[in-house]
């Protein structure tokens, strides 16, 4: 038998090149399988110590380094983590699930869900009057913000910060947003904005009545719209709503390597009409260029250190956006 062991001939040494050449010379995958199968069968009875035996490991592809599989976030809160890569989405999803578990372990969470979702019609009314697009994630996520900020209690007040109402905003912020709405009406002559302005409630001392649900919701939506001009990322906009515009600017400044004092000057400049536009352009450009989101921003040691220096870092700073996402899931 030609090439057989009966004639005392040693089979040819199988090299990688010879093996690949044998496969390449066959017609199609089936023929390649015959060649490979026949060759392995011929080696079956050889001593295991033979250097001519092809080790099975040679035929197994080398495993690739572990990669994060594509992550799809639930539609209820995916907008909060736009621009996030798969690793960041995986981290966000884990954080949201932890917050959901935290809320569900509360004995009154169903009551909070009912109280918060009850204001959805007012949110829709205010959003329509103010001209929010029907596909905007901001009004859709506002009931979740109400859940986190006040648990749906319209009369809620924070004695420490002075924030009030469903979305927990302050008198100074409310006044600024009321003036902003007036300027928008004067510019656009929108019937919807005029109707919203007429529905804003005031107290006897002419302060804004932030315990009035429509007033609180309308001015909070306006503030979120204002915040998103500086931070053109839904999650960052909601995060800055809670943290404060100035603290949000300091966070982005730290990310960009801008020093603490220069960051403080940027915060001061937003109070001056002639300079505010420059700060807005600078901060929004940094967010867009770097594709910033809450996860990668707070993943920066420089940002965390800056927020600690200005006394703006706590448990809620890290988990706020995840809590909004958890609330959105519970309300859906």
C-alpha positions in Angstrom: 0.0 0.0 0.0 1.5 3.2 -1.1 2.5 5.4 1.8 1.2 2.8 4.3 2.9 1.6 7.4 2.9 -2.0 6.1 5.9 -1.0 3.8 7.8 0.5 6.7 7.5 4.1 5.2 7.1 7.0 7.6 4.2 9.3 6.8 5.2 12.8 5.7 5.5 15.3 8.5 2.4 17.4 8.6 3.2 21.1 8.6 0.8 24.1 8.9 1.5 25.0 5.3 0.8 21.5 4.1 -2.4 21.3 6.1 -3.7 24.6 4.8 -2.6 23.6 1.2 -4.6 20.4 1.5 -7.7 22.2 2.6 -7.3 24.9 -0.1 -7.1 22.3 -2.8 -10.5 20.8 -2.1 -13.8 21.9 -3.5 -16.1 23.4 -0.9 -16.5 22.8 2.8 -17.7 19.2 2.4 -14.6 18.2 0.5 -12.4 19.9 3.1 -14.2 17.9 5.8 -13.4 14.6 4.0 -9.7 15.5 3.7 -9.5 16.5 7.3 -11.5 13.5 8.5 -9.5 11.0 6.5 -6.3 12.4 7.8 -7.4 12.3 11.4 -8.6 8.7 10.9 -5.2 7.7 9.6 -3.6 9.0 12.8 -6.0 7.2 15.2 -3.9 4.2 16.1 -0.5 6.0 16.3 1.2 6.3 19.7 0.2 9.5 21.5 3.9 10.4 21.9 4.3 10.6 18.1 5.5 14.0 17.1 3.4 13.7 13.9 0.0 13.7 15.7 -1.9 16.9 15.3 -3.0 18.0 18.8 -6.8 18.8 18.9 -5.9 22.2 20.3 -4.4 23.2 16.9 -7.8 22.9 15.3 -9.6 25.1 17.9 -9.6 28.8 17.2 -7.8 30.9 19.9 -10.5 32.6 22.0 -10.8 36.3 21.6 -10.5 38.7 24.5 -13.8 39.0 26.4 -15.9 41.8 25.0 -19.1 43.5 26.4 -22.0 42.3 24.3 -24.3 45.0 22.8 -26.5 46.4 25.5 -30.0 47.7 24.9 -31.5 49.8 27.6 -35.3 49.8 28.3 -37.1 52.4 26.3 -38.4 54.0 29.5 -35.0 55.5 30.4 -32.7 54.9 27.4 -32.7 58.7 26.8 -31.0 59.3 30.2 -27.9 57.5 29.0 -27.6 58.7 25.4 -24.0 58.7 24.0 -23.1 55.9 26.4 -21.0 53.0 25.1 -21.9 49.4 25.9 -19.7 49.3 29.0 -21.3 52.5 30.3 -24.8 51.2 29.5 -24.1 48.0 31.3 -23.1 50.0 34.4 -26.1 52.2 34.1 -28.4 49.3 33.8 -27.0 47.7 37.0 -27.4 51.0 38.8 -31.0 51.4 37.7 -31.8 47.8 38.8 -30.3 48.5 42.2 -32.4 51.6 42.7 -35.5 49.7 41.6 -34.8 47.1 44.2 -34.3 49.9 46.8 -37.7 51.4 46.0 -39.5 48.1 45.9 -38.2 47.2 49.3 -40.1 50.2 50.7 -43.5 49.3 52.0 -45.1 52.4 50.5 -43.6 52.4 47.0 -47.0 51.5 45.3 -48.5 54.5 47.0 -45.7 56.7 45.7 -46.2 55.3 42.2 -49.9 56.2 42.4 -49.2 59.7 43.7 -46.6 60.5 41.1 -48.4 59.1 38.1 -51.5 61.1 39.0 -49.8 64.3 37.8 -49.1 62.9 34.3 -52.2 64.8 32.7 -50.9 68.1 34.1 -47.4 67.3 32.7 -48.8 66.7 29.3 -50.9 69.9 29.4 -48.0 72.0 30.4 -45.6 70.4 27.9 -48.1 71.0 25.1 -48.7 74.7 26.0 -44.9 75.3 26.2 -44.3 73.7 22.8 -42.4 70.6 23.6 -42.3 68.1 20.7 -44.5 65.1 21.1 -41.4 62.8 21.0 -39.4 64.8 23.5 -38.1 62.6 26.4 -38.3 65.5 28.9 -42.1 65.5 29.5 -42.1 61.7 29.4 -39.5 61.5 32.2 -40.9 64.3 34.3 -43.3 62.1 36.3 -40.2 60.0 37.2 -38.5 63.2 38.4 -41.6 64.0 40.5 -41.4 60.5 42.0 -37.8 61.0 43.0 -38.0 64.7 44.1 -41.3 64.8 46.1 -42.9 61.3 45.9 -45.8 63.0 44.2 -46.7 65.3 47.1 -47.5 68.8 45.8 -47.1 70.5 49.1 -43.6 69.1 49.8 -41.0 71.6 51.1 -37.4 71.2 51.8 -36.6 73.3 54.9 -32.9 73.2 54.3 -32.7 74.2 50.6 -36.0 76.1 50.3 -37.1 74.0 47.3 -40.8 73.4 47.0 -43.5 71.4 45.2 -43.7 68.4 42.9 -40.3 69.0 41.3 -38.7 70.8 44.2 -37.6 74.1 42.6 -36.6 77.3 44.4 -38.2 80.7 44.3 -35.2 82.3 42.6 -35.2 79.7 39.9 -39.0 79.9 39.4 -38.8 83.7 39.0 -36.0 83.4 36.4 -38.0 80.8 34.4 -41.2 82.9 34.6 -39.2 85.9 33.1 -37.8 83.5 30.5 -41.3 82.5 29.5 -42.3 86.1 29.2 -39.4 86.7 26.8 -40.3 83.7 24.8 -43.9 84.9 24.5 -42.7 88.3 23.4 -40.5 86.7 20.8 -42.8 84.0 19.5 -46.3 85.4 20.3 -47.3 81.8 21.1 -50.9 81.3 22.3 -49.8 78.2 24.2 -47.1 80.1 26.1 -49.5 83.0 26.8 -52.0 80.4 28.2 -49.3 78.9 30.4 -48.3 82.3 31.7 -51.9 83.1 32.6 -52.1 79.8 34.6 -49.0 80.6 36.8 -50.2 81.0 40.4 -49.0 83.6 42.9 -49.1 83.9 46.6 -50.5 87.0 48.4 -47.0 88.4 48.7 -46.5 88.0 45.0 -44.1 85.2 45.3 -44.8 82.3 43.0 -47.0 79.6 44.4 -44.8 76.5 43.9 -47.2 74.2 45.6 -49.7 74.8 42.8 -49.1 71.7 40.6 -49.4 73.3 37.1 -47.2 76.2 38.2 -44.5 73.9 39.5 -44.6 71.6 36.6 -44.6 74.3 33.9 -41.6 76.2 35.4 -39.7 73.0 36.0 -40.2 72.0 32.3 -38.9 75.5 31.4 -35.9 75.0 33.7 -35.1 71.6 32.1 -35.3 73.2 28.7 -32.9 75.9 29.9 -30.6 73.3 31.4 -30.5 71.3 28.2 -29.2 74.3 26.3 -26.0 74.1 28.4 -26.0 70.3 28.6 -27.3 68.9 25.3 -27.7 65.4 26.7 -31.0 64.4 28.4 -29.3 62.6 31.3 -27.0 65.5 32.0 -29.9 68.0 31.7 -31.9 66.1 34.4 -28.7 65.7 36.5 -27.9 69.4 36.4 -31.6 70.2 37.2 -31.0 68.5 40.6 -27.4 69.4 41.1 -27.7 73.1 40.0 -26.6 74.7 36.8 -23.4 76.2 38.3 -22.3 72.8 39.8 -23.0 71.2 36.4 -20.8 73.7 34.7 -18.0 73.1 37.2 -18.2 69.4 36.5 -17.8 69.8 32.8 -15.0 72.3 33.4 -13.2 69.8 35.5 -13.6 67.2 32.8 -12.0 69.6 30.3 -9.1 70.4 32.5 -10.3 73.9 33.3 -9.1 75.0 36.8 -11.4 75.6 39.8 -11.0 79.4 39.7 -11.8 79.7 36.0 -14.7 77.4 36.5 -16.0 79.7 39.2 -15.7 82.6 36.8 -17.7 80.7 34.2 -20.5 80.2 36.8 -20.4 84.0 37.6 -20.5 84.9 33.9 -23.8 83.1 33.4 -25.4 85.7 35.6 -24.3 88.5 33.2 -26.4 88.7 30.1 -23.5 89.8 27.9 -21.3 86.9 29.0 -23.9 84.1 29.5 -24.0 83.2 25.8 -20.2 82.6 25.7 -20.4 80.2 28.6 -23.3 78.4 27.1 -21.5 77.9 23.8 -18.3 76.7 25.5 -20.0 74.2 27.8 -22.4 72.8 25.2 -19.6 72.4 22.7 -17.6 70.4 25.3 -20.5 68.1 26.0 -21.1 67.5 22.3 -17.4 67.1 21.3 -16.6 64.7 24.2 -20.0 62.9 23.9 -20.4 63.4 27.6 -23.0 61.5 29.6 -23.6 61.1 33.3 -21.7 57.8 33.5 -18.4 58.9 31.9 -18.6 62.3 33.5 -18.8 60.9 37.0 -16.3 58.3 36.1 -13.7 61.0 36.0 -11.6 61.4 39.2 -11.1 65.1 38.4 -14.8 65.7 38.2 -15.5 63.9 41.5 -12.7 65.8 43.2 -14.0 69.2 41.9 -17.6 68.4 43.1 -16.2 67.5 46.5 -14.3 70.8 46.7 -17.4 72.8 46.0 -19.4 70.7 48.4 -21.7 69.3 45.6 -20.9 65.6 45.9 -23.0 63.1 47.8 -24.8 59.8 47.3 -27.6 61.5 45.3 -25.0 63.1 43.0 -23.9 59.7 41.8 -27.3 57.9 41.8 -29.7 60.7 40.8 -30.0 59.7 37.1 -30.3 56.0 37.9 -33.1 56.9 40.4 -34.9 58.7 37.6 -34.5 55.6 35.4 -35.7 53.4 38.2 -38.8 55.6 38.8 -39.5 55.6 35.1 -39.6 51.8 35.1 -41.8 51.6 38.2 -44.2 54.1 36.7 -44.5 52.3 33.3 
